[in-house]
């Protein structure tokens, strides 16, 4: 694409997208998608999900509960998110206990709308249990606009503990996506605002950061945590041993910068020996590009099949075992992992 043909290409694509075969629902069915999940803030009314449910269309599109905006006390839009949350629950949230009650109520609403999982995009997977009085004190500071960076870090750590408890109670799968330094480019942030593609992976520690949560809840088989990383150095050193040990923990597929052929190969090479296959959840793609979904799944299946073929040629597994595992990795594990 260049300046000479950009307009022609744009017009051609726009014309094709207006054809019946390229309408979203027809593509959904053509791609043979069984479930598509969105990520939605805790205050989202999910009105578009309701429209889909009421339309009679058989495609399955479900929400995912992502409460980051309500949890990140040091973000500029935190108070406005609390106001939105107050509106949808019909009660002014002016205490930590009301905040927790509101989140629990919203989780039930999301689950009734088809949600099977939550998603938590934290910079660090640090977990720490605050006392009720400590959590209340920090929450009140946030309402007054006096919260510190240390307060925000402790509050997020405490909320991961709270969300694990909630997942045991309501059955929603808990996804944790840590390790991204958001809005790295100040020039872009100041000119265009947050979340404009300037996010950079950073070193992430899991063993100590997750110890408090896993010691309290990790042995509970009613809890299902799917853990992701942008720090590949942790695959064999931390993540595979943790997933191999704690019943509640499984590893998500290569994510974001590592959702690629070489990234998928490195993942299998580094986690399989310790975590095996059944402590992972196969492949689910994390994309905003609807048309890329079939290609991304095809790449994952080819990489996994190639990895299994290598194990067969080395006589580590049999051909029949490889056939069984290929279906598990491509289809069954993700359905089990997300309780679909």
Secondary structure, DSSP 8 states (H G I E B T S, - for coil): --TTTHHHHHHHHHHHHTSGGGSHHHHHHHTT-S-EE--EETT---HHHHHHHHHT----EE--EE-HHHH-TTSTTHHHHHHHHHHHHTS---SHHHHHHHHHHHHHHHHHTT--EEEE--S--------HHHHHHHHHHHHTT---HHHHHHHHHHHHHHHHHHHHHH--EEEEE--EE----HHHHHHH-S-SS--EE-----TTTTHHHHHHHTT-TT--EEEE-S-TTHIIIIIHHHHHH-TTEEE----GGG-SHHHHHHHHHHHHHHHTTTTB-------S-GGGHHHHHHHHHHHHHHHHHHHHHTTSS-HHHHHHHHHIIIIIHHHHHTT-
